[in-house]
Amino acid sequence: MANEKIDVKIGKMKCSNCAASVEEALSNIDGVTAFEVSLSDANAKIEYDSNKASKNDIKRIKPFYSWYV
């Protein structure tokens, strides 16, 4: 297992439902092992197994958000 961590800025995330939607999507990606989504900071700290998931897999979860890795 090759764990990697990334911090992702998430634009257009304005409410708790948005944050919950991001959390749900992250939990459905095979290889994401941990995450913390912050509405107030508009970011997510994500840990994933790079043998199972890639940054592109993570960035694809919500195309209507602006992701900055």
N, CA, C and O atoms as CSV, one atom per row, in Angstrom:
chain,resi,resn,atom,element,x,y,z
A,1,MET,N,N,0.855,-1.175,0.000
A,1,MET,CA,C,0.000,0.000,0.000
A,1,MET,C,C,0.899,1.237,0.000
A,1,MET,O,O,1.786,1.373,0.842
A,2,ALA,N,N,0.658,2.127,-0.949
A,2,ALA,CA,C,1.442,3.361,-1.073
A,2,ALA,C,C,0.547,4.548,-0.735
A,2,ALA,O,O,-0.119,5.108,-1.606
A,3,ASN,N,N,0.544,4.922,0.543
A,3,ASN,CA,C,-0.318,6.031,0.971
A,3,ASN,C,C,0.261,7.372,0.561
A,3,ASN,O,O,1.457,7.625,0.702
A,4,GLU,N,N,-0.605,8.212,0.059
A,4,GLU,CA,C,-0.243,9.582,-0.272
A,4,GLU,C,C,-1.281,10.493,0.358
A,4,GLU,O,O,-2.423,10.095,0.587
A,5,LYS,N,N,-0.866,11.723,0.633
A,5,LYS,CA,C,-1.778,12.716,1.202
A,5,LYS,C,C,-1.786,13.935,0.300
A,5,LYS,O,O,-0.748,14.354,-0.211
A,6,ILE,N,N,-2.973,14.500,0.110
A,6,ILE,CA,C,-3.085,15.745,-0.639
A,6,ILE,C,C,-4.059,16.673,0.082
A,6,ILE,O,O,-4.997,16.233,0.747
A,7,ASP,N,N,-3.810,17.946,-0.069
A,7,ASP,CA,C,-4.742,18.981,0.380
A,7,ASP,C,C,-5.355,19.578,-0.873
A,7,ASP,O,O,-4.646,19.977,-1.796
A,8,VAL,N,N,-6.666,19.635,-0.897
A,8,VAL,CA,C,-7.377,20.094,-2.080
A,8,VAL,C,C,-8.247,21.289,-1.710
A,8,VAL,O,O,-9.082,21.196,-0.811
A,9,LYS,N,N,-8.056,22.401,-2.395
A,9,LYS,CA,C,-8.951,23.552,-2.246
A,9,LYS,C,C,-10.187,23.271,-3.082
A,9,LYS,O,O,-10.084,22.793,-4.212
A,10,ILE,N,N,-11.351,23.565,-2.530
A,10,ILE,CA,C,-12.597,23.292,-3.233
A,10,ILE,C,C,-13.371,24.596,-3.363
A,10,ILE,O,O,-13.899,25.116,-2.380
A,11,GLY,N,N,-13.432,25.113,-4.565
A,11,GLY,CA,C,-14.202,26.326,-4.808
A,11,GLY,C,C,-15.679,26.000,-4.925
A,11,GLY,O,O,-16.037,24.857,-5.206
A,12,LYS,N,N,-16.526,26.968,-4.718
A,12,LYS,CA,C,-17.983,26.860,-4.863
A,12,LYS,C,C,-18.640,25.980,-3.802
A,12,LYS,O,O,-19.814,25.642,-3.949
A,13,MET,N,N,-17.938,25.601,-2.755
A,13,MET,CA,C,-18.530,24.818,-1.677
A,13,MET,C,C,-19.037,25.819,-0.641
A,13,MET,O,O,-18.241,26.429,0.073
A,14,LYS,N,N,-20.352,25.991,-0.554
A,14,LYS,CA,C,-20.899,27.081,0.244
A,14,LYS,C,C,-21.806,26.661,1.393
A,14,LYS,O,O,-22.206,27.508,2.191
A,15,CYS,N,N,-22.141,25.382,1.500
A,15,CYS,CA,C,-23.071,24.985,2.561
A,15,CYS,C,C,-22.705,23.599,3.086
A,15,CYS,O,O,-21.879,22.897,2.502
A,16,SER,N,N,-23.327,23.223,4.187
A,16,SER,CA,C,-23.034,21.920,4.786
A,16,SER,C,C,-23.465,20.768,3.882
A,16,SER,O,O,-22.869,19.692,3.924
A,17,ASN,N,N,-24.493,20.984,3.069
A,17,ASN,CA,C,-24.901,19.947,2.116
A,17,ASN,C,C,-23.816,19.711,1.066
A,17,ASN,O,O,-23.582,18.578,0.647
A,18,CYS,N,N,-23.158,20.793,0.645
A,18,CYS,CA,C,-22.039,20.661,-0.298
A,18,CYS,C,C,-20.922,19.827,0.326
A,18,CYS,O,O,-20.399,18.906,-0.302
A,19,ALA,N,N,-20.566,20.156,1.558
A,19,ALA,CA,C,-19.503,19.424,2.249
A,19,ALA,C,C,-19.886,17.954,2.417
A,19,ALA,O,O,-19.054,17.067,2.225
A,20,ALA,N,N,-21.125,17.701,2.769
A,20,ALA,CA,C,-21.590,16.324,2.931
A,20,ALA,C,C,-21.545,15.568,1.603
A,20,ALA,O,O,-21.231,14.378,1.568
A,21,SER,N,N,-21.856,16.259,0.524
A,21,SER,CA,C,-21.807,15.650,-0.794
A,21,SER,C,C,-20.374,15.262,-1.165
A,21,SER,O,O,-20.143,14.192,-1.728
A,22,VAL,N,N,-19.424,16.126,-0.851
A,22,VAL,CA,C,-18.019,15.827,-1.106
A,22,VAL,C,C,-17.580,14.641,-0.255
A,22,VAL,O,O,-16.894,13.746,-0.748
A,23,GLU,N,N,-17.967,14.624,1.011
A,23,GLU,CA,C,-17.612,13.510,1.897
A,23,GLU,C,C,-18.179,12.189,1.379
A,23,GLU,O,O,-17.484,11.173,1.373
A,24,GLU,N,N,-19.422,12.204,0.951
A,24,GLU,CA,C,-20.040,10.981,0.427
A,24,GLU,C,C,-19.305,10.487,-0.813
A,24,GLU,O,O,-19.041,9.293,-0.954
A,25,ALA,N,N,-18.979,11.408,-1.706
A,25,ALA,CA,C,-18.274,11.026,-2.925
A,25,ALA,C,C,-16.887,10.460,-2.614
A,25,ALA,O,O,-16.471,9.466,-3.210
A,26,LEU,N,N,-16.179,11.089,-1.687
A,26,LEU,CA,C,-14.857,10.585,-1.311
A,26,LEU,C,C,-14.948,9.195,-0.698
A,26,LEU,O,O,-14.096,8.343,-0.949
A,27,SER,N,N,-15.969,8.970,0.097
A,27,SER,CA,C,-16.111,7.658,0.746
A,27,SER,C,C,-16.402,6.544,-0.259
A,27,SER,O,O,-16.225,5.366,0.051
A,28,ASN,N,N,-16.844,6.913,-1.452
A,28,ASN,CA,C,-17.159,5.918,-2.483
A,28,ASN,C,C,-16.004,5.638,-3.438
A,28,ASN,O,O,-16.149,4.828,-4.354
A,29,ILE,N,N,-14.873,6.285,-3.243
A,29,ILE,CA,C,-13.717,6.043,-4.103
A,29,ILE,C,C,-12.866,4.948,-3.490
A,29,ILE,O,O,-12.357,5.096,-2.379
A,30,ASP,N,N,-12.713,3.854,-4.213
A,30,ASP,CA,C,-11.861,2.766,-3.753
A,30,ASP,C,C,-10.427,3.274,-3.664
A,30,ASP,O,O,-9.882,3.766,-4.653
A,31,GLY,N,N,-9.828,3.164,-2.523
A,31,GLY,CA,C,-8.456,3.609,-2.335
A,31,GLY,C,C,-8.340,4.820,-1.426
A,31,GLY,O,O,-7.270,5.067,-0.868
A,32,VAL,N,N,-9.418,5.583,-1.263
A,32,VAL,CA,C,-9.387,6.698,-0.315
A,32,VAL,C,C,-9.507,6.098,1.078
A,32,VAL,O,O,-10.486,5.423,1.395
A,33,THR,N,N,-8.500,6.353,1.903
A,33,THR,CA,C,-8.453,5.720,3.220
A,33,THR,C,C,-8.877,6.650,4.355
A,33,THR,O,O,-9.305,6.188,5.412
A,34,ALA,N,N,-8.758,7.963,4.135
A,34,ALA,CA,C,-9.167,8.936,5.153
A,34,ALA,C,C,-9.340,10.293,4.486
A,34,ALA,O,O,-8.718,10.596,3.468
A,35,PHE,N,N,-10.210,11.104,5.095
A,35,PHE,CA,C,-10.385,12.460,4.583
A,35,PHE,C,C,-11.005,13.342,5.650
A,35,PHE,O,O,-11.662,12.868,6.578
A,36,GLU,N,N,-10.779,14.634,5.494
A,36,GLU,CA,C,-11.386,15.636,6.362
A,36,GLU,C,C,-11.784,16.805,5.468
A,36,GLU,O,O,-10.932,17.452,4.860
A,37,VAL,N,N,-13.073,17.065,5.394
A,37,VAL,CA,C,-13.594,18.152,4.562
A,37,VAL,C,C,-13.932,19.323,5.476
A,37,VAL,O,O,-14.632,19.159,6.475
A,38,SER,N,N,-13.429,20.505,5.128
A,38,SER,CA,C,-13.678,21.707,5.922
A,38,SER,C,C,-14.458,22.716,5.091
A,38,SER,O,O,-13.947,23.259,4.111
A,39,LEU,N,N,-15.686,22.956,5.490
A,39,LEU,CA,C,-16.506,23.950,4.808
A,39,LEU,C,C,-15.929,25.347,5.020
A,39,LEU,O,O,-15.845,26.132,4.076
A,40,SER,N,N,-15.532,25.661,6.254
A,40,SER,CA,C,-15.036,27.007,6.556
A,40,SER,C,C,-13.741,27.331,5.816
A,40,SER,O,O,-13.506,28.486,5.458
A,41,ASP,N,N,-12.899,26.325,5.584
A,41,ASP,CA,C,-11.648,26.544,4.850
A,41,ASP,C,C,-11.783,26.226,3.361
A,41,ASP,O,O,-10.864,26.480,2.582
A,42,ALA,N,N,-12.926,25.671,2.971
A,42,ALA,CA,C,-13.184,25.266,1.580
A,42,ALA,C,C,-12.057,24.366,1.052
A,42,ALA,O,O,-11.499,24.591,-0.022
A,43,ASN,N,N,-11.747,23.337,1.857
A,43,ASN,CA,C,-10.733,22.398,1.403
A,43,ASN,C,C,-11.001,21.002,1.941
A,43,ASN,O,O,-11.870,20.789,2.787
A,44,ALA,N,N,-10.227,20.061,1.423
A,44,ALA,CA,C,-10.297,18.683,1.898
A,44,ALA,C,C,-8.883,18.158,2.025
A,44,ALA,O,O,-8.048,18.365,1.144
A,45,LYS,N,N,-8.621,17.481,3.120
A,45,LYS,CA,C,-7.363,16.773,3.322
A,45,LYS,C,C,-7.677,15.304,3.088
A,45,LYS,O,O,-8.529,14.721,3.760
A,46,ILE,N,N,-6.987,14.723,2.140
A,46,ILE,CA,C,-7.330,13.379,1.686
A,46,ILE,C,C,-6.097,12.486,1.727
A,46,ILE,O,O,-5.014,12.867,1.283
A,47,GLU,N,N,-6.290,11.294,2.269
A,47,GLU,CA,C,-5.251,10.268,2.252
A,47,GLU,C,C,-5.766,9.125,1.386
A,47,GLU,O,O,-6.911,8.694,1.526
A,48,TYR,N,N,-4.911,8.642,0.491
A,48,TYR,CA,C,-5.357,7.578,-0.403
A,48,TYR,C,C,-4.209,6.641,-0.748
A,48,TYR,O,O,-3.033,6.988,-0.635
A,49,ASP,N,N,-4.590,5.449,-1.168
A,49,ASP,CA,C,-3.640,4.436,-1.618
A,49,ASP,C,C,-3.447,4.649,-3.116
A,49,ASP,O,O,-4.357,4.408,-3.908
A,50,SER,N,N,-2.262,5.100,-3.493
A,50,SER,CA,C,-2.003,5.431,-4.898
A,50,SER,C,C,-1.963,4.191,-5.799
A,50,SER,O,O,-1.927,4.321,-7.023
A,51,ASN,N,N,-1.968,3.006,-5.213
A,51,ASN,CA,C,-2.081,1.788,-6.017
A,51,ASN,C,C,-3.525,1.533,-6.449
A,51,ASN,O,O,-3.774,0.766,-7.378
A,52,LYS,N,N,-4.473,2.178,-5.771
A,52,LYS,CA,C,-5.890,1.971,-6.071
A,52,LYS,C,C,-6.573,3.203,-6.634
A,52,LYS,O,O,-7.544,3.084,-7.382
A,53,ALA,N,N,-6.085,4.380,-6.288
A,53,ALA,CA,C,-6.723,5.625,-6.716
A,53,ALA,C,C,-5.648,6.629,-7.120
A,53,ALA,O,O,-4.495,6.535,-6.699
A,54,SER,N,N,-6.051,7.586,-7.942
A,54,SER,CA,C,-5.125,8.635,-8.369
A,54,SER,C,C,-5.708,10.002,-8.032
A,54,SER,O,O,-6.879,10.114,-7.667
A,55,LYS,N,N,-4.892,11.032,-8.156
A,55,LYS,CA,C,-5.394,12.394,-7.956
A,55,LYS,C,C,-6.529,12.685,-8.930
A,55,LYS,O,O,-7.497,13.356,-8.571
A,56,ASN,N,N,-6.418,12.191,-10.145
A,56,ASN,CA,C,-7.482,12.417,-11.128
A,56,ASN,C,C,-8.787,11.745,-10.719
A,56,ASN,O,O,-9.861,12.302,-10.948
A,57,ASP,N,N,-8.717,10.560,-10.121
A,57,ASP,CA,C,-9.929,9.901,-9.618
A,57,ASP,C,C,-10.604,10.788,-8.579
A,57,ASP,O,O,-11.826,10.936,-8.577
A,58,ILE,N,N,-9.819,11.363,-7.718
A,58,ILE,CA,C,-10.350,12.207,-6.647
A,58,ILE,C,C,-10.924,13.490,-7.224
A,58,ILE,O,O,-12.010,13.913,-6.828
A,59,LYS,N,N,-10.218,14.110,-8.146
A,59,LYS,CA,C,-10.675,15.373,-8.724
A,59,LYS,C,C,-11.946,15.202,-9.552
A,59,LYS,O,O,-12.690,16.167,-9.730
A,60,ARG,N,N,-12.213,14.007,-10.058
A,60,ARG,CA,C,-13.387,13.758,-10.898
A,60,ARG,C,C,-14.702,13.654,-10.133
A,60,ARG,O,O,-15.758,13.629,-10.764
A,61,ILE,N,N,-14.686,13.593,-8.822
A,61,ILE,CA,C,-15.917,13.289,-8.092
A,61,ILE,C,C,-16.995,14.341,-8.227
A,61,ILE,O,O,-18.181,14.012,-8.262
A,62,LYS,N,N,-16.603,15.603,-8.305
A,62,LYS,CA,C,-17.593,16.671,-8.402
A,62,LYS,C,C,-17.134,17.674,-9.460
A,62,LYS,O,O,-16.463,18.652,-9.133
A,63,PRO,N,N,-17.482,17.444,-10.698
A,63,PRO,CA,C,-16.970,18.322,-11.753
A,63,PRO,C,C,-17.476,19.758,-11.664
A,63,PRO,O,O,-16.899,20.646,-12.290
A,64,PHE,N,N,-18.536,20.007,-10.904
A,64,PHE,CA,C,-19.039,21.375,-10.805
A,64,PHE,C,C,-18.315,22.179,-9.743
A,64,PHE,O,O,-18.542,23.383,-9.618
A,65,TYR,N,N,-17.441,21.530,-8.968
A,65,TYR,CA,C,-16.598,22.256,-8.023
A,65,TYR,C,C,-15.287,22.602,-8.699
A,65,TYR,O,O,-14.890,21.945,-9.661
A,66,SER,N,N,-14.627,23.608,-8.215
A,66,SER,CA,C,-13.288,23.931,-8.680
A,66,SER,C,C,-12.300,23.287,-7.718
A,66,SER,O,O,-12.254,23.643,-6.541
A,67,TRP,N,N,-11.524,22.359,-8.207
A,67,TRP,CA,C,-10.553,21.662,-7.378
A,67,TRP,C,C,-9.166,22.206,-7.656
A,67,TRP,O,O,-8.773,22.354,-8.813
A,68,TYR,N,N,-8.435,22.499,-6.619
A,68,TYR,CA,C,-7.064,22.985,-6.754
A,68,TYR,C,C,-6.168,22.092,-5.934
A,68,TYR,O,O,-6.173,22.158,-4.705
A,69,VAL,N,N,-5.409,21.268,-6.597
A,69,VAL,CA,C,-4.521,20.321,-5.916
A,69,VAL,C,C,-3.141,20.930,-5.820
A,69,VAL,O,O,-2.227,20.306,-5.281
